[in-house]
């Protein structure tokens, strides 16, 4: 078995070293390799079942070995990066949302511990792929600044509808915390709850989300319920539940936008910039992904004006 694990690790390491995926985040690289294995199963199966690799193993057994090696190798980079990302989120805003004082370091440590646990699950890793990239590339920071300058729909939803009496910087942190907590929805099956996630869009239904909030509060007792709910509701369609927090609606868009995000993409002359192009498509498909189309409209306008 050890020899098989070594072969699996060597095979995965070669795939991870591909220059084409090197600029991607660890979870994006992982997702690309999983897609490669599934897409090319018919070509890879005979080779990987040969004497040189995993003789006598079925394709499903081979994939299981490769996926374990993949997560092990990706985690060598992911976990330090995750610690850096969580360390950069300012959790001081939680004290404005609850009466008793909670240290930022304590809240941060609890979130980090939770993420290290839930990200042992492959479904949680897929949920977190876009959130991780959105955090790494500062999407909350860039768009909330523009939202604050405009004081239009998104600003109204944050301050008047969600009633956040927070500074601009604290609201950025709230959105970032929501991105961090998006994979909270994947704790359910481990706890015996029945998930109803739609496989393509990744959305869950409101009754299931309500159960997750209860479970989430047990996992993250230092966080206010509003923050846990925002993380859960980032996985719920706004068309199904019009009471979803604006922080959750923003995080849902940023996470979806960044799932395949690549920095420093060269734009052809006359072509739309990356964010503007993605948001244009998202506006046409907002019902499928459960987005708030008015948020998409404003973010599209911001991207067009900013050349993003």
Secondary structure, DSSP 8 states (H G I E B T S, - for coil): -HHHHHHHHHHHHHHHT-TTTTTS-HHHHHHHHHHHHHHTHHHHHHHHTSTTS-TT--HHHHHHHHHHHHHHHHHHHHHHHHHHHHHTS-GGGHHHHSSS---HHHHHHHHHHHHHHHTTSHHHHHHHHHHHHHHHTTHHHHHHHHHHHHTSHHHHIIIIIS-----HHHHHHHHHHHHHHGGGGGGTGGGT------TTT--B-HHHHHHHHHHHHHH-TTS-HHHHHHHHHTTB-TTT-TT--HHHHHHHHHHHHHTT--TT----TTS--HHHHHHHHHHHTHHHHT--HHHHHHHHHHHHHHT-
